Amino acid sequence: MFPGMNPRKMQQMMKKMGIAQVDIPATEVIIKTEDKEIVISNPQVSKVNMMGQQTFQIVGDIEERSISTEPEISEDDIKTVMEQADCSEEEAKKAIEENKGDLAAAILALKE
């Protein structure tokens, strides 16, 4: 925490102030937001309890990944909807997208 300070003395001071620190042997930390994930690999994670309030300190290699909100549509899904609803490939794909990947709902929507 403080460079050059005796670790044992630091632990004693923290104990007097009501602060407890525990290292957590994590292999990966993932923080999810609405549009992305923050992935921390090779983390050093410490849980700090300060007068009943717990906080986490994380240090490591950071990578950000965007989260796709679009459903993955396979060729098999499109073919299934085309056959069942007797429609074109474009219509099938659009119906699957509009129904968020639900094939049954896409087929029913196209048959109406």
N, C-alpha and C positions, 0 to 999 in steps of 0.2 A: 504494500500500500504506500508506504513512505520509504524511498530509497535510503539506504544506509542505516536504517533503524533495526535494532535487534528484534527478530520475529517473536521471540518469547516475551520481550517487554511489550511489544505491540499487542499480543494476545491478552496480557494482564491488563493493559489499559482498556482494551475493548470490553473485557469482562466487567471491569469496574463501572463502565458507562452503560452496561446492559446490552452490549452488542455481541451477538454470536454469529460466527461465520462457519459455513460448512461447504466443502468442495463437493461437487456433484460430478460423478464420472460419466458425462454425456458423450455421445459419439456424433450427434448432429442436433442442431437447434433450428426449428422452422417457425417463423413468425408469419402468419397469414393475414393479409388485408383483403379488401374487396377485389382489388385488381392485380395483386402480385403476392409472391411469397419471398421472404427474405430468408435465405438458407445460410446457416453458419456452420461450416465444417471445421473439424479439428478444434472444437471449442474447449475453452477453460471456463467452467461455470461455477460460480460461487453463490450460495444462498445466504443472505445476510438478514438476521432477525434483529431489528432494532426496536426495543420496547414494544414488542407485539406486532410490529409491521414488517412483513417479509418483502424483500426486494431481491432481484437476481442481477448479478454482474456477469456479462458474457463477453469473451474475447475470442476471436477466431478469424477464419477466412470467410469473407462475406460474398455471397452471390445473390443477385436478384433475378427472379423468374416471373414473367408475366403469366397470368392465369387466363386461359381461354374460356370464355363463357359460352361459346358456340358448341353445340353437340357435335360429336364426330359422326359423320354419316358414311357408312360403308357402301360399296357397290352392291353387296347382297341386300342391304336394307332398301336401296333404291329399286332393285329388281323385284323384290317382294311386293313393295307398294305398287309398282307398275303393273304387275300381274294381277294383284287382287283388286285394284281400282280401275284397271284398263285405261291407263293414262300414259302420257309421254314422260320421258326421263326428267325434263325440266319441271313438270307439274308435280311429279313424285318428290323430287328434291325440295321444292318450295314448300310442299305440304309437311314434309318431315321437319324442316327448319321451323315452320310456323307452330308446329306442335311439340317443339323442344325435344325431338328425337323419339317421340312416342309413335311407333309404327301403326298401332291399332287406331289411334286418334287420327292419324294422317289418312289412313284408308277410309275411315268413316267420313271425314271431311270431304274427301274427293268424291265419294259416292252420293253425297247429298245434292 
